[in-house]
């Protein structure tokens, strides 16, 4: 656990979150600034800063994040209507919390996902 | 291989693409309608329609997609400046090709990634 990491504090029960799923590898909770009607963060319990820090030993953790995304999408009723998975890594992406997380977004038609201006 | 799938046709060498990486599990090529200065699609060779169709047997494939994203991000010079990984699934997400793929976007500050309107 990283003491200064808000997601580690949520995982440890030291900070509040609207948790929708948890198992022995992954937690999922609502984003506090939702960008879609359904906006949930899928987060490994292990503190991994970003995609750049993933290694072979995390293969199963990465898969479990996708599996949890499937489960949560179904529970939220957006399995068929559709959803977007987003993982931001580093400055240009807008990553704010440096504990790996996957955004699960849905519940309405989603917009662009690239640069501000079409190139 | 799915005969009517454009990504399967690219993988089979029957359709053109600007391929930047290929191994025994994953191919990566430039998006023909780039939404950022760097916009590459990371695609499993196996025809899997979408996230909804992923199962435990695909765990290693999912990991390999992330590993290739790391490699390609480094080759493209955006490992440190940052990048976004996006996987769209179904209607609300705007998924167009129903062969699983991960967008790798970077090379400029990226914009919003949720619904059209902030909710």
gemmi code that builds the backbone of each chain (N, CA, C; Angstrom):
import gemmi

chains = {
    "A": [
        ("UNK", (0.832, -1.206, 0.000), (0.000, 0.000, 0.000), (0.869, 1.259, 0.000)),
        ("UNK", (0.478, 2.236, -0.821), (1.175, 3.523, -0.857), (0.377, 4.504, 0.005)),
        ("UNK", (0.965, 5.009, 1.059), (0.245, 5.828, 2.042), (-0.366, 7.082, 1.433)),
        ("UNK", (0.278, 7.620, 0.419), (-0.215, 8.867, -0.166), (-1.112, 8.632, -1.389)),
        ("UNK", (-1.563, 7.400, -1.580), (-2.380, 7.072, -2.753), (-3.840, 6.970, -2.341)),
        ("UNK", (-4.700, 7.783, -2.937), (-6.114, 7.786, -2.558), (-6.770, 6.444, -2.842)),
        ("UNK", (-6.371, 5.768, -3.919), (-6.987, 4.468, -4.219), (-6.539, 3.408, -3.209)),
        ("UNK", (-5.282, 3.462, -2.787), (-4.834, 2.544, -1.732), (-5.598, 2.804, -0.443)),
        ("UNK", (-5.907, 4.046, -0.171), (-6.653, 4.376, 1.055), (-8.098, 3.877, 0.953)),
        ("UNK", (-8.690, 3.972, -0.238), (-10.039, 3.412, -0.435), (-9.999, 1.894, -0.218)),
        ("UNK", (-8.999, 1.246, -0.813), (-8.866, -0.214, -0.689), (-8.697, -0.620, 0.775)),
        ("UNK", (-7.991, 0.194, 1.525), (-7.745, -0.109, 2.943), (-8.929, 0.280, 3.829)),
        ("UNK", (-9.968, 0.885, 3.237), (-11.123, 1.298, 4.026), (-10.902, 2.597, 4.775)),
        ("UNK", (-9.859, 3.320, 4.389), (-9.523, 4.566, 5.088), (-10.078, 5.809, 4.401)),
        ("UNK", (-10.617, 5.620, 3.212), (-11.249, 6.725, 2.490), (-12.552, 6.192, 1.898)),
        ("UNK", (-13.578, 7.053, 1.824), (-14.884, 6.578, 1.368), (-14.935, 6.386, -0.141)),
        ("UNK", (-15.770, 5.457, -0.578), (-16.033, 5.266, -2.004), (-17.324, 4.477, -2.134)),
        ("UNK", (-18.004, 4.661, -3.253), (-19.229, 3.910, -3.526), (-18.818, 2.636, -4.255)),
        ("UNK", (-18.494, 1.615, -3.481), (-17.948, 0.364, -4.028), (-19.072, -0.481, -4.617)),
        ("UNK", (-18.900, -0.925, -5.863), (-19.920, -1.750, -6.513), (-19.466, -3.195, -6.667)),
        ("UNK", (-18.185, -3.452, -6.452), (-17.656, -4.822, -6.595), (-16.298, -4.893, -5.914)),
        ("UNK", (-16.005, -6.061, -5.344), (-14.674, -6.288, -4.783), (-14.392, -7.779, -4.716)),
        ("UNK", (-13.211, -8.183, -5.076), (-12.782, -9.562, -4.852), (-11.338, -9.540, -4.351)),
        ("UNK", (-10.621, -10.635, -4.484), (-9.278, -10.714, -3.899), (-8.203, -10.056, -4.752)),
        ("UNK", (-8.587, -9.531, -5.924), (-7.592, -8.906, -6.806), (-7.989, -7.513, -7.273)),
        ("UNK", (-9.294, -7.250, -7.292), (-9.804, -6.042, -7.950), (-10.935, -5.420, -7.136)),
        ("UNK", (-10.988, -4.090, -7.147), (-12.118, -3.363, -6.570), (-12.709, -2.470, -7.661)),
        ("UNK", (-14.003, -2.204, -7.578), (-14.646, -1.295, -8.536), (-15.534, -0.336, -7.760)),
        ("UNK", (-15.387, 0.948, -8.036), (-16.208, 1.951, -7.352), (-16.534, 3.093, -8.314)),
        ("UNK", (-17.582, 3.838, -7.952), (-18.047, 4.914, -8.823), (-17.047, 6.066, -8.857)),
        ("UNK", (-16.843, 6.629, -10.041), (-16.008, 7.818, -10.183), (-16.744, 8.990, -9.526)),
        ("UNK", (-16.018, 9.793, -8.755), (-16.693, 10.897, -8.058), (-17.010, 12.063, -8.989)),
        ("UNK", (-16.425, 12.052, -10.208), (-16.765, 13.068, -11.208), (-17.179, 12.361, -12.493)),
        ("UNK", (-18.376, 11.776, -12.482), (-18.780, 10.908, -13.603), (-18.851, 11.660, -14.933)),
        ("UNK", (-18.347, 11.023, -15.952), (-18.360, 11.554, -17.308), (-19.378, 10.845, -18.183)),
        ("UNK", (-20.191, 10.017, -17.592), (-21.258, 9.303, -18.292), (-22.225, 8.801, -17.227)),
        ("UNK", (-23.453, 8.426, -17.617), (-24.428, 7.953, -16.619), (-23.880, 6.789, -15.783)),
        ("UNK", (-23.121, 5.904, -16.426), (-22.384, 4.882, -15.674), (-20.898, 5.191, -15.835)),
        ("UNK", (-20.220, 5.425, -14.730), (-18.781, 5.694, -14.778), (-18.154, 5.088, -13.534)),
        ("UNK", (-17.556, 3.938, -13.748), (-16.999, 3.165, -12.639), (-15.511, 2.941, -12.877)),
        ("UNK", (-14.746, 2.967, -11.820), (-13.311, 2.713, -11.914), (-13.027, 1.278, -11.475)),
        ("UNK", (-12.319, 0.554, -12.319), (-11.922, -0.822, -12.028), (-10.436, -0.781, -11.680)),
        ("UNK", (-10.114, -1.187, -10.457), (-8.803, -0.887, -9.875), (-8.185, -2.147, -9.256)),
        ("UNK", (-6.952, -2.476, -9.612), (-6.304, -3.609, -8.942), (-5.982, -3.256, -7.494)),
        ("UNK", (-6.095, -4.228, -6.603), (-5.772, -3.961, -5.196), (-4.291, -3.615, -5.052)),
        ("UNK", (-3.460, -4.249, -5.894), (-2.023, -3.970, -5.843), (-1.726, -2.572, -6.380)),
        ("UNK", (-0.848, -1.855, -5.701), (-0.473, -0.523, -6.165), (0.507, -0.624, -7.329)),
        ("UNK", (-0.016, -0.405, -8.514), (0.791, -0.349, -9.742), (0.534, 1.045, -10.297)),
        ("UNK", (1.566, 1.821, -10.553), (1.354, 3.237, -10.858), (0.627, 3.457, -12.183)),
        ("UNK", (1.050, 2.740, -13.212), (0.472, 3.011, -14.530), (0.759, 1.850, -15.474)),
        ("UNK", (0.256, 1.965, -16.692), (0.493, 0.921, -17.700), (1.990, 0.710, -17.898)),
        ("UNK", (2.749, 1.789, -17.869), (4.205, 1.681, -18.034), (4.842, 0.735, -17.013)),
        ("UNK", (4.187, 0.561, -15.870), (4.758, -0.249, -14.795), (4.285, -1.694, -14.790)),
        ("UNK", (3.446, -2.050, -15.745), (2.967, -3.430, -15.819), (4.068, -4.348, -16.329)),
        ("UNK", (4.162, -5.522, -15.712), (5.121, -6.538, -16.146), (4.404, -7.883, -16.242)),
        ("UNK", (5.116, -8.844, -16.799), (4.550, -10.182, -17.007), (3.833, -10.719, -15.761)),
        ("UNK", (4.374, -10.437, -14.597), (3.752, -10.951, -13.362), (2.351, -10.398, -13.117)),
        ("UNK", (1.996, -9.321, -13.844), (0.670, -8.722, -13.677), (-0.354, -9.235, -14.694)),
        ("UNK", (0.057, -10.202, -15.510), (-0.829, -10.679, -16.591), (-2.205, -11.064, -16.057)),
        ("UNK", (-2.230, -11.828, -14.987), (-3.512, -12.285, -14.452), (-4.318, -11.121, -13.863)),
        ("UNK", (-3.630, -10.166, -13.282), (-4.311, -8.985, -12.735), (-4.994, -8.195, -13.848)),
        ("UNK", (-4.298, -8.032, -14.953), (-4.879, -7.308, -16.090), (-6.125, -8.042, -16.591)),
        ("UNK", (-6.020, -9.353, -16.712), (-7.186, -10.121, -17.146), (-8.336, -9.961, -16.156)),
        ("UNK", (-8.029, -10.034, -14.853), (-9.083, -9.907, -13.840), (-9.779, -8.545, -13.933)),
        ("UNK", (-9.038, -7.498, -14.303), (-9.669, -6.188, -14.492), (-10.714, -6.253, -15.610)),
        ("UNK", (-10.381, -6.929, -16.706), (-11.360, -7.078, -17.791), (-12.549, -7.929, -17.346)),
        ("UNK", (-12.269, -8.979, -16.604), (-13.349, -9.853, -16.137), (-14.296, -9.064, -15.230)),
        ("UNK", (-13.735, -8.252, -14.357), (-14.567, -7.439, -13.465), (-15.351, -6.404, -14.274)),
        ("UNK", (-14.724, -5.846, -15.300), (-15.447, -4.906, -16.175), (-16.664, -5.596, -16.779)),
        ("UNK", (-16.501, -6.837, -17.218), (-17.651, -7.580, -17.761), (-18.747, -7.738, -16.709)),
        ("UNK", (-18.361, -8.144, -15.512), (-19.328, -8.398, -14.436), (-20.051, -7.110, -14.062)),
        ("UNK", (-19.294, -6.038, -13.912), (-19.895, -4.765, -13.511), (-20.791, -4.226, -14.624)),
        ("UNK", (-20.356, -4.348, -15.875), (-21.182, -3.892, -17.008), (-22.529, -4.611, -16.987)),
        ("UNK", (-22.495, -5.902, -16.715), (-23.756, -6.655, -16.675), (-24.620, -6.183, -15.498)),
        ("UNK", (-24.006, -6.034, -14.328), (-24.756, -5.589, -13.143), (-25.365, -4.204, -13.349)),
        ("UNK", (-24.675, -3.369, -14.121), (-25.139, -1.998, -14.346), (-26.123, -1.919, -15.517)),
        ("UNK", (-26.362, -3.054, -16.166), (-27.350, -3.092, -17.256), (-26.868, -2.508, -18.567)),
        ("UNK", (-25.544, -2.480, -18.775), (-25.013, -1.877, -20.016), (-24.225, -2.879, -20.850)),
        ("UNK", (-24.363, -4.157, -20.550), (-23.635, -5.172, -21.316), (-24.013, -5.116, -22.801)),
        ("UNK", (-25.316, -4.954, -23.069), (-25.784, -4.957, -24.458), (-25.803, -3.576, -25.091)),
        ("UNK", (-26.096, -2.558, -24.306), (-26.141, -1.205, -24.869), (-24.748, -0.694, -25.195)),
        ("UNK", (-23.773, -1.218, -24.518), (-22.397, -0.877, -24.860), (-21.672, -0.094, -23.794)),
        ("UNK", (-20.360, -0.194, -23.836), (-19.531, 0.526, -22.872), (-18.127, 0.708, -23.421)),
        ("UNK", (-17.420, 1.618, -22.813), (-16.046, 1.947, -23.208), (-15.117, 1.721, -22.022)),
        ("UNK", (-13.987, 1.122, -22.285), (-12.947, 0.949, -21.275), (-11.784, 1.861, -21.626)),
        ("UNK", (-11.345, 2.656, -20.657), (-10.280, 3.625, -20.903), (-9.224, 3.515, -19.802)),
        ("UNK", (-7.969, 3.394, -20.220), (-6.859, 3.429, -19.264), (-5.923, 4.555, -19.679)),
        ("UNK", (-5.813, 5.564, -18.849), (-4.928, 6.691, -19.124), (-3.562, 6.446, -18.502)),
        ("UNK", (-2.535, 6.855, -19.227), (-1.160, 6.644, -18.781), (-0.340, 7.907, -19.016)),
        ("UNK", (-0.052, 8.638, -17.959), (0.877, 9.763, -18.082), (0.254, 11.072, -18.516)),
        ("UNK", (1.096, 12.114, -18.643), (0.658, 13.508, -18.799), (-0.358, 13.749, -19.930)),
        ("UNK", (-0.048, 13.366, -21.157), (-0.947, 13.693, -22.269), (-2.325, 13.046, -22.131)),
        ("UNK", (-2.413, 11.996, -21.337), (-3.689, 11.280, -21.215), (-4.603, 11.905, -20.176)),
        ("UNK", (-4.030, 12.720, -19.297), (-4.817, 13.278, -18.207), (-4.885, 12.375, -16.990)),
        ("UNK", (-4.000, 11.388, -16.897), (-4.001, 10.522, -15.703), (-3.765, 11.372, -14.455)),
        ("UNK", (-4.648, 11.232, -13.473), (-4.571, 12.056, -12.266), (-4.080, 11.224, -11.080)),
        ("UNK", (-4.661, 10.052, -10.922), (-4.259, 9.171, -9.816), (-3.288, 8.133, -10.353)),
        ("UNK", (-2.109, 8.075, -9.720), (-1.092, 7.151, -10.221), (-1.140, 5.814, -9.490)),
        ("UNK", (-2.318, 5.234, -9.613), (-2.587, 3.848, -9.233), (-3.439, 3.353, -10.401)),
        ("UNK", (-2.922, 2.370, -11.104), (-3.577, 1.886, -12.325), (-5.089, 1.754, -12.148)),
        ("UNK", (-5.861, 2.235, -13.112), (-7.313, 2.078, -13.066), (-7.882, 2.120, -14.462)),
        ("UNK", (-8.971, 1.414, -14.629), (-9.680, 1.359, -15.913), (-11.028, 2.022, -15.730)),
        ("UNK", (-11.294, 3.029, -16.555), (-12.610, 3.653, -16.543), (-13.587, 2.762, -17.315)),
        ("UNK", (-14.743, 2.518, -16.736), (-15.830, 1.801, -17.416), (-16.952, 2.811, -17.590)),
        ("UNK", (-17.249, 3.146, -18.846), (-18.206, 4.212, -19.133), (-19.344, 3.695, -19.999)),
        ("UNK", (-20.565, 4.119, -19.697), (-21.696, 3.723, -20.531), (-22.979, 4.355, -20.038)),
        ("UNK", (-24.099, 3.843, -20.556), (-25.400, 4.358, -20.154), (-25.918, 5.462, -21.043)),
        ("UNK", (-25.114, 5.852, -22.028), (-25.511, 6.867, -23.016), (-24.526, 6.766, -24.178)),
        ("UNK", (-24.926, 7.293, -25.352), (-23.961, 7.301, -26.457), (-22.725, 8.094, -26.040)),
        ("UNK", (-21.568, 7.500, -26.244), (-20.327, 8.135, -25.834), (-19.740, 8.974, -26.962)),
        ("UNK", (-18.943, 9.961, -26.590), (-18.387, 10.898, -27.560), (-16.980, 10.527, -27.991)),
        ("UNK", (-16.222, 11.539, -28.437), (-14.856, 11.313, -28.923), (-13.956, 10.828, -27.788)),
        ("UNK", (-12.826, 10.249, -28.181), (-11.913, 9.754, -27.143), (-10.454, 10.056, -27.462)),
        ("UNK", (-10.226, 10.939, -28.450), (-8.862, 11.235, -28.862), (-8.419, 12.630, -28.457)),
        ("UNK", (-7.671, 13.293, -29.360), (-7.154, 14.636, -29.083), (-8.313, 15.644, -29.095)),
        ("UNK", (-8.074, 16.830, -28.520), (-9.116, 17.857, -28.455), (-9.600, 18.228, -29.851)),
        ("UNK", (-8.626, 18.397, -30.737), (-8.966, 18.755, -32.106), (-8.711, 17.580, -33.023)),
        ("UNK", (-9.565, 17.383, -33.952), (-9.361, 16.330, -34.936), (-8.133, 16.743, -35.769)),
        ("UNK", (-7.201, 15.819, -35.919), (-5.958, 16.189, -36.617), (-6.076, 15.920, -38.111)),
    ],
    "B": [
        ("UNK", (-10.352, -17.397, -38.661), (-10.528, -16.143, -39.411), (-11.981, -15.975, -39.836)),
        ("UNK", (-12.486, -14.745, -39.687), (-13.840, -14.430, -40.143), (-13.719, -13.737, -41.502)),
        ("UNK", (-14.273, -14.315, -42.536), (-14.077, -13.832, -43.910), (-14.558, -12.391, -44.094)),
        ("UNK", (-15.594, -12.024, -43.349), (-16.155, -10.688, -43.555), (-15.581, -9.664, -42.576)),
        ("UNK", (-14.501, -9.995, -41.905), (-13.915, -9.101, -40.901), (-12.683, -8.414, -41.485)),
        ("UNK", (-12.696, -7.098, -41.532), (-11.590, -6.355, -42.139), (-10.277, -6.585, -41.381)),
        ("UNK", (-10.351, -6.742, -40.073), (-9.111, -6.967, -39.312), (-8.561, -8.367, -39.582)),
        ("UNK", (-9.436, -9.348, -39.716), (-8.963, -10.691, -40.092), (-8.318, -10.650, -41.472)),
        ("UNK", (-8.838, -9.841, -42.358), (-8.276, -9.747, -43.711), (-6.905, -9.057, -43.667)),
        ("UNK", (-6.768, -8.059, -42.808), (-5.451, -7.423, -42.626), (-4.456, -8.446, -42.073)),
        ("UNK", (-4.876, -9.187, -41.065), (-4.014, -10.196, -40.435), (-3.579, -11.238, -41.461)),
        ("UNK", (-4.497, -11.589, -42.373), (-4.199, -12.604, -43.391), (-3.415, -12.029, -44.572)),
        ("UNK", (-3.151, -10.723, -44.544), (-2.419, -10.098, -45.644), (-3.276, -9.845, -46.868)),
        ("UNK", (-4.573, -9.894, -46.700), (-5.496, -9.712, -47.833), (-6.019, -8.286, -47.934)),
        ("UNK", (-5.739, -7.476, -46.934), (-6.138, -6.065, -46.967), (-4.948, -5.255, -46.474)),
        ("UNK", (-4.767, -4.052, -47.001), (-3.589, -3.267, -46.641), (-3.702, -2.622, -45.256)),
        ("UNK", (-2.580, -2.413, -44.625), (-2.526, -1.676, -43.365), (-1.086, -1.249, -43.129)),
        ("UNK", (-0.934, -0.161, -42.385), (0.396, 0.321, -42.021), (0.783, -0.354, -40.698)),
        ("UNK", (1.370, -1.530, -40.821), (1.659, -2.357, -39.642), (2.923, -1.851, -38.954)),
        ("UNK", (2.834, -1.631, -37.646), (3.992, -1.143, -36.883), (4.579, -2.214, -35.974)),
        ("UNK", (3.831, -3.310, -35.780), (4.301, -4.385, -34.903), (3.491, -5.643, -35.190)),
        ("UNK", (4.162, -6.792, -35.074), (3.434, -8.064, -35.177), (4.218, -9.155, -34.469)),
        ("UNK", (3.508, -9.989, -33.723), (4.132, -11.196, -33.175), (3.152, -12.360, -33.346)),
        ("UNK", (3.326, -13.404, -32.550), (2.494, -14.595, -32.758), (1.103, -14.488, -32.126)),
        ("UNK", (0.817, -13.381, -31.448), (-0.490, -13.234, -30.796), (-1.190, -11.931, -31.139)),
        ("UNK", (-0.405, -10.921, -31.496), (-0.951, -9.563, -31.613), (-0.361, -8.849, -32.832)),
        ("UNK", (-1.184, -8.041, -33.481), (-0.711, -7.150, -34.551), (-1.068, -5.709, -34.151)),
        ("UNK", (-0.270, -4.744, -34.603), (-0.582, -3.336, -34.348), (-0.396, -2.569, -35.650)),
        ("UNK", (-1.377, -1.767, -35.989), (-1.294, -0.968, -37.217), (-1.981, 0.376, -37.008)),
        ("UNK", (-1.627, 1.334, -37.885), (-2.166, 2.684, -37.736), (-3.655, 2.737, -38.063)),
        ("UNK", (-4.399, 3.507, -37.282), (-5.811, 3.733, -37.570), (-5.909, 4.588, -38.830)),
        ("UNK", (-6.810, 4.233, -39.728), (-6.894, 4.990, -40.993), (-7.602, 6.332, -40.815)),
        ("UNK", (-8.265, 6.508, -39.664), (-8.877, 7.811, -39.367), (-8.353, 8.284, -38.016)),
        ("UNK", (-7.083, 8.711, -37.964), (-6.459, 8.997, -36.666), (-7.141, 10.121, -35.901)),
        ("UNK", (-7.300, 9.907, -34.609), (-7.910, 10.889, -33.718), (-6.868, 11.553, -32.835)),
        ("UNK", (-5.616, 11.289, -33.115), (-4.506, 11.893, -32.368), (-3.258, 11.719, -33.239)),
        ("UNK", (-2.197, 12.481, -32.959), (-0.972, 12.348, -33.767), (-0.455, 10.903, -33.823)),
        ("UNK", (-0.562, 10.203, -32.707), (-0.300, 8.762, -32.715), (-1.624, 8.059, -32.436)),
        ("UNK", (-2.056, 7.233, -33.353), (-3.303, 6.481, -33.155), (-3.128, 5.115, -33.804)),
        ("UNK", (-2.853, 4.148, -32.958), (-2.544, 2.796, -33.427), (-3.535, 1.821, -32.820)),
        ("UNK", (-3.918, 0.823, -33.601), (-4.816, -0.214, -33.112), (-4.016, -1.454, -32.740)),
        ("UNK", (-4.227, -1.938, -31.542), (-3.562, -3.150, -31.049), (-4.622, -4.257, -31.080)),
        ("UNK", (-4.352, -5.293, -31.869), (-5.408, -6.243, -32.249), (-4.923, -7.685, -32.060)),
        ("UNK", (-5.680, -8.511, -31.345), (-5.297, -9.922, -31.256), (-5.476, -10.616, -32.604)),
        ("UNK", (-4.592, -11.554, -32.913), (-4.734, -12.271, -34.192), (-6.021, -13.099, -34.193)),
        ("UNK", (-6.387, -13.592, -33.023), (-7.610, -14.392, -32.918), (-8.835, -13.502, -33.061)),
        ("UNK", (-9.810, -13.973, -33.803), (-11.040, -13.206, -33.969), (-11.924, -13.353, -32.728)),
        ("UNK", (-11.915, -12.309, -31.917), (-12.782, -12.206, -30.742), (-13.602, -10.954, -30.990)),
        ("UNK", (-14.925, -11.045, -30.936), (-15.748, -9.928, -31.394), (-15.615, -8.694, -30.503)),
        ("UNK", (-15.639, -8.889, -29.201), (-15.655, -7.724, -28.311), (-15.294, -8.143, -26.895)),
        ("UNK", (-15.243, -7.169, -26.005), (-14.943, -7.459, -24.601), (-15.943, -8.462, -24.035)),
        ("UNK", (-17.212, -8.331, -24.439), (-18.236, -9.260, -23.955), (-17.885, -10.716, -24.252)),
        ("UNK", (-17.064, -10.940, -25.267), (-16.749, -12.309, -25.697), (-15.457, -12.839, -25.095)),
        ("UNK", (-14.806, -12.050, -24.269), (-13.569, -12.520, -23.641), (-13.878, -13.537, -22.545)),
        ("UNK", (-13.060, -14.590, -22.486), (-13.196, -15.609, -21.447), (-11.817, -15.894, -20.866)),
        ("UNK", (-11.811, -16.670, -19.802), (-10.575, -16.996, -19.080), (-9.448, -17.435, -20.029)),
        ("UNK", (-9.798, -18.172, -21.063), (-8.773, -18.663, -21.999), (-8.067, -17.527, -22.747)),
        ("UNK", (-8.634, -16.328, -22.715), (-8.021, -15.188, -23.392), (-7.152, -14.339, -22.471)),
        ("UNK", (-6.968, -14.789, -21.226), (-6.223, -13.983, -20.251), (-4.850, -13.577, -20.790)),
        ("UNK", (-4.132, -14.527, -21.341), (-2.798, -14.227, -21.836), (-2.848, -13.279, -23.046)),
        ("UNK", (-3.851, -13.448, -23.880), (-4.013, -12.566, -25.042), (-4.237, -11.123, -24.606)),
        ("UNK", (-5.078, -10.949, -23.590), (-5.342, -9.598, -23.078), (-4.043, -8.989, -22.551)),
        ("UNK", (-3.289, -9.780, -21.806), (-2.014, -9.272, -21.300), (-1.082, -8.909, -22.450)),
        ("UNK", (-1.003, -9.758, -23.446), (-0.116, -9.491, -24.588), (-0.495, -8.190, -25.293)),
        ("UNK", (-1.793, -7.873, -25.337), (-2.220, -6.601, -25.927), (-1.632, -5.428, -25.139)),
        ("UNK", (-1.655, -5.517, -23.825), (-1.053, -4.452, -23.012), (0.461, -4.401, -23.207)),
        ("UNK", (1.082, -5.559, -23.292), (2.534, -5.592, -23.479), (2.906, -4.947, -24.825)),
        ("UNK", (2.127, -5.239, -25.846), (2.388, -4.646, -27.162), (2.123, -3.140, -27.117)),
        ("UNK", (1.105, -2.726, -26.397), (0.855, -1.285, -26.244), (2.079, -0.606, -25.634)),
        ("UNK", (2.684, -1.227, -24.631), (3.911, -0.675, -24.031), (5.019, -0.555, -25.073)),
        ("UNK", (5.229, -1.621, -25.815), (6.309, -1.656, -26.806), (6.084, -0.609, -27.887)),
        ("UNK", (4.863, -0.528, -28.378), (4.561, 0.420, -29.444), (4.651, 1.859, -28.927)),
        ("UNK", (4.163, 2.091, -27.712), (4.256, 3.440, -27.135), (5.719, 3.877, -27.063)),
        ("UNK", (6.576, 2.961, -26.671), (8.001, 3.308, -26.595), (8.577, 3.585, -27.987)),
        ("UNK", (8.248, 2.725, -28.952), (8.736, 2.906, -30.316), (8.251, 4.221, -30.921)),
        ("UNK", (7.047, 4.627, -30.520), (6.454, 5.852, -31.079), (6.902, 7.100, -30.302)),
        ("UNK", (7.692, 6.898, -29.264), (8.220, 8.035, -28.511), (7.233, 8.693, -27.569)),
        ("UNK", (6.191, 7.952, -27.149), (5.173, 8.556, -26.279), (5.078, 7.859, -24.913)),
        ("UNK", (6.077, 7.052, -24.605), (6.047, 6.340, -23.317), (6.014, 7.335, -22.145)),
        ("UNK", (6.786, 8.419, -22.258), (6.875, 9.378, -21.151), (5.869, 10.516, -21.268)),
        ("UNK", (5.575, 10.932, -22.496), (4.614, 12.026, -22.662), (3.197, 11.572, -22.356)),
        ("UNK", (2.947, 10.295, -22.488), (1.648, 9.767, -22.093), (0.827, 9.241, -23.252)),
        ("UNK", (-0.087, 8.364, -22.900), (-0.978, 7.783, -23.908), (-2.231, 7.236, -23.235)),
        ("UNK", (-3.227, 7.036, -24.054), (-4.527, 6.524, -23.597), (-4.825, 5.218, -24.335)),
        ("UNK", (-5.318, 4.247, -23.598), (-5.771, 2.988, -24.186), (-7.291, 2.942, -24.100)),
        ("UNK", (-7.947, 2.666, -25.217), (-9.409, 2.665, -25.265), (-9.890, 1.388, -25.950)),
        ("UNK", (-10.811, 0.703, -25.290), (-11.461, -0.448, -25.912), (-12.960, -0.189, -25.905)),
        ("UNK", (-13.545, -0.072, -27.081), (-14.978, 0.154, -27.206), (-15.701, -1.182, -27.349)),
        ("UNK", (-16.871, -1.242, -26.729), (-17.642, -2.474, -26.753), (-19.111, -2.159, -26.990)),
        ("UNK", (-19.593, -2.415, -28.195), (-21.018, -2.296, -28.461), (-21.500, -0.910, -28.833)),
        ("UNK", (-22.836, -0.791, -29.033), (-23.445, 0.397, -29.649), (-23.091, 1.740, -29.007)),
        ("UNK", (-23.307, 1.899, -27.726), (-23.075, 3.211, -27.108), (-21.618, 3.657, -27.182)),
        ("UNK", (-20.716, 2.721, -27.375), (-19.290, 3.064, -27.389), (-18.809, 3.531, -28.752)),
        ("UNK", (-19.613, 3.223, -29.786), (-19.175, 3.536, -31.140), (-18.281, 2.466, -31.745)),
        ("UNK", (-18.268, 1.257, -31.186), (-17.474, 0.177, -31.792), (-17.951, -0.076, -33.223)),
        ("UNK", (-17.031, -0.050, -34.161), (-17.384, -0.188, -35.573), (-16.976, -1.565, -36.099)),
        ("UNK", (-15.752, -1.966, -35.781), (-15.263, -3.270, -36.233), (-15.408, -4.261, -35.086)),
        ("UNK", (-16.115, -5.358, -35.356), (-16.366, -6.328, -34.294), (-15.317, -7.433, -34.277)),
        ("UNK", (-14.086, -6.944, -34.138), (-12.921, -7.779, -33.854), (-12.197, -6.972, -32.778)),
        ("UNK", (-12.092, -7.527, -31.605), (-11.527, -6.814, -30.451), (-10.289, -6.002, -30.842)),
        ("UNK", (-10.227, -4.753, -30.401), (-9.046, -3.929, -30.651), (-8.935, -2.857, -29.575)),
        ("UNK", (-7.699, -2.489, -29.316), (-7.393, -1.456, -28.339), (-6.789, -0.262, -29.067)),
        ("UNK", (-7.405, 0.901, -28.906), (-6.843, 2.125, -29.463), (-5.705, 2.589, -28.569)),
        ("UNK", (-4.593, 2.922, -29.173), (-3.458, 3.525, -28.464), (-3.312, 4.933, -29.018)),
        ("UNK", (-3.560, 5.928, -28.157), (-3.603, 7.323, -28.606), (-2.608, 8.166, -27.843)),
        ("UNK", (-1.916, 9.060, -28.543), (-0.987, 9.961, -27.869), (-0.361, 10.933, -28.848)),
        ("UNK", (0.684, 11.606, -28.369), (1.383, 12.560, -29.220), (0.880, 13.973, -29.089)),
        ("UNK", (-0.152, 14.166, -28.267), (-0.716, 15.498, -27.993), (-1.590, 15.356, -26.750)),
        ("UNK", (-1.888, 16.477, -26.073), (-2.821, 16.384, -24.945), (-4.162, 15.838, -25.434)),
        ("UNK", (-4.663, 14.840, -24.751), (-5.907, 14.213, -25.172), (-7.092, 14.869, -24.483)),
        ("UNK", (-8.264, 14.764, -25.124), (-9.464, 15.428, -24.636), (-10.348, 14.517, -23.815)),
        ("UNK", (-11.648, 14.813, -23.785), (-12.594, 14.025, -22.985), (-12.717, 12.602, -23.536)),
        ("UNK", (-13.241, 11.719, -22.719), (-13.396, 10.340, -23.182), (-14.730, 9.730, -22.770)),
        ("UNK", (-15.659, 10.570, -22.282), (-16.945, 10.060, -21.817), (-18.087, 10.400, -22.750)),
        ("UNK", (-19.248, 10.734, -22.142), (-20.429, 11.051, -22.926), (-20.251, 12.407, -23.623)),
        ("UNK", (-21.087, 12.665, -24.630), (-20.973, 13.922, -25.376), (-21.138, 15.124, -24.465)),
        ("UNK", (-22.131, 15.025, -23.590), (-22.368, 16.118, -22.665), (-21.958, 15.686, -21.273)),
        ("UNK", (-21.376, 16.587, -20.551), (-21.062, 16.302, -19.157), (-22.378, 16.133, -18.405)),
        ("UNK", (-22.507, 15.074, -17.635), (-23.797, 14.826, -16.968), (-23.827, 15.456, -15.582)),
    ],
}
model = gemmi.Model(1)
for chain_id, residues in chains.items():
    chain = gemmi.Chain(chain_id)
    for i, (resn, *xyz) in enumerate(residues, 1):
        res = gemmi.Residue()
        res.name, res.seqid = resn, gemmi.SeqId(i, " ")
        for name, pos in zip(("N", "CA", "C"), xyz):
            atom = gemmi.Atom()
            atom.name, atom.element = name, gemmi.Element(name[0])
            atom.pos, atom.b_iso = gemmi.Position(*pos), 0.0
            res.add_atom(atom)
        chain.add_residue(res)
    model.add_chain(chain)
structure = gemmi.Structure()
structure.add_model(model)
structure.setup_entities()
